[in-house]
């Protein structure tokens, strides 16, 4: 899942970055409040921006902000998790990981979408309803430079030549149907162009001001996470977080001192996953270089 490589004036790209900054600023100070809070907080859908495709059509790109630090929230597709107009299910997640999760899904719209609007509505278990409104306003235009900046990969230099990682996932078709507790092997091959160069996060420094523009470790990394499914999924080995956990010592590219692990031999990542409950699950494999990303989704049917 990577952005278009077309270019627009930088003032348009900056618009999306500033919108992301506004979302972060609006929720600044959440960390301490959440640590003290006992109640569950809401998930806020986020419109990231739009991309133009080669055939003249567009993609409307969405993410979200789960205001909890340590709670994953499930909201099934339906009245409480719906993208309109169109069918209720347009590829949106139903498992919401903590904090900010960017560029999660794309809704294609035709070339004549014009002044149209798409709305993603989420009603969280605490009763809060939030909406994201998607249009083709020029300020929401996004390209690879906008994606890279919002992912914490930088805003200048070689990052402008970056190409998203290549990803191939190999899982036997029969492995898509498993029993509760049965381990399934997930094999993925990923490679990258080496841009941006690997860079660790600086160590924790309480005197350093909080970044409004995201900052993250760079270098090719790969993680699996749950996009849809109501039960727990255990990964072996445990996967580094794909969400923006900025706390010290967190296993997250956004955490102080975090360094991207060296890739495995031949770029071959192997993970085992097991499921705690019956149901239908969607697991996403995410290859990320700190700026751009590529993903592939696999659906599993889990029986008792």
HUDA-V285735 format. One record per backbone hydrogen bond with DSSP energy under -1.0 kcal/mol. NH is the residue of the N-H (numbers start at 0). CO is the residue of the C=O. Records with the same first field share a line. If there is no record, write none. Layout:
NH->CO, CO
This chain:
11->8
12->8
13->9
16->12
17->13
18->14
19->15
20->16
21->17
22->18
23->19
24->20
25->21
27->24
29->26
32->28
33->29
34->30
35->31
36->32
43->64
45->62
47->60
48->60
49->139
50->58
52->56
55->52
57->108
58->50
59->106
60->48
61->104
62->45
63->100
64->43
65->98
66->41
72->95
74->93
77->80
80->77
81->120
82->87
83->118
93->226
94->226
95->72
98->65, 67
100->63
103->61
104->61
106->59
108->57
112->109
115->112
117->133
118->83
119->131
120->81
121->129
122->79
123->127
126->123
129->121
131->119
133->117
139->136
140->137
141->49
143->3
146->142
147->143
148->144
149->145
150->146
151->148
152->147
159->156
160->157
161->158
165->190
167->188
169->186
174->171
175->172
176->173
177->300
179->302
180->274
181->178
183->272
185->270
186->169
187->268
188->167
189->266
190->165
200->257
207->204
215->151
216->252
217->198
218->288
220->287
222->285
224->283
226->281
227->281
233->273
235->271
240->250
243->99
244->242
249->246
251->249
254->251
256->201
257->254
266->263
267->264
268->187
270->185
271->235
272->183
273->233
275->231
278->301
280->299
281->227
282->297
283->224
284->295
285->222
286->293
287->220
288->291
293->286
295->284
297->282
299->280
300->175
301->278
302->177
